[in-house]
Amino acid sequence: MNRRAFLAACGLLAAALPAYGHTPYRQWKVMRERFLLVHSTRTDPVSDALAERIVAILNAELPEANAMVARAPNLERVASLMTSDQARLAVVARDAARRFYLRQGEFAAFDGTGLRVLVELKGYVLLATETFPKHHAWLVAGALTEHPDGLEIRIPDPAAEVPTHVGARAFAQGEPPDPQQ
């Protein structure tokens, strides 16, 4: 290979590298648009098992949601994803959800005030972001509470420390779903 061809190849490679650096982000964006991702953590096997069961229920009851589990390495990563609106749902221990909402402990750097609870499970909650559409929250809360598949699932008390999502609350109050919200 002559010197000119070599330099041209190096220039093309250098120009292409930034595009490769952005590919994973675009792929995750597509994943979030095509699938209802329920996040869990590798450090909490219970949250991971609950996320798997929730996804199974959602895929049986709401197949068009294309639910799937997304595993984060730890709770701090879930907090980072949720507060940057890159994740919308996560199965988290109830106490961790409270600390996250109140910005305590390991969550001090994350603004959890936009978190809402869709459903409670024994010792855990399915957290959603406040931006999770009301209609979607209504459907998810309904599917999980009406078809719990042996899980103890309920809509939380509206006065709970971490607020209940408006869609889950609407379902619990018997309001019809509103696809416009």
Salt bridges, closest charged atoms under 4 A:
ASP48 OD1 - ARG71 NE 2.69
GLU52 OE2 - ARG71 NH2 2.10
GLU61 OE1 - HIS147 NE2 3.17
ASP85 OD1 - ARG88 NE 3.44
ASP95 OD1 - ARG98 NH2 2.95
ASP95 OD2 - ARG99 NH1 2.52
GLU106 OE2 - ARG99 NH2 2.70
GLU120 OE1 - ARG94 NH2 3.87
GLU120 OE1 - ARG154 NH2 2.62
GLU130 OE2 - ARG116 NH2 2.74
GLU161 OE1 - ARG98 NE 3.91
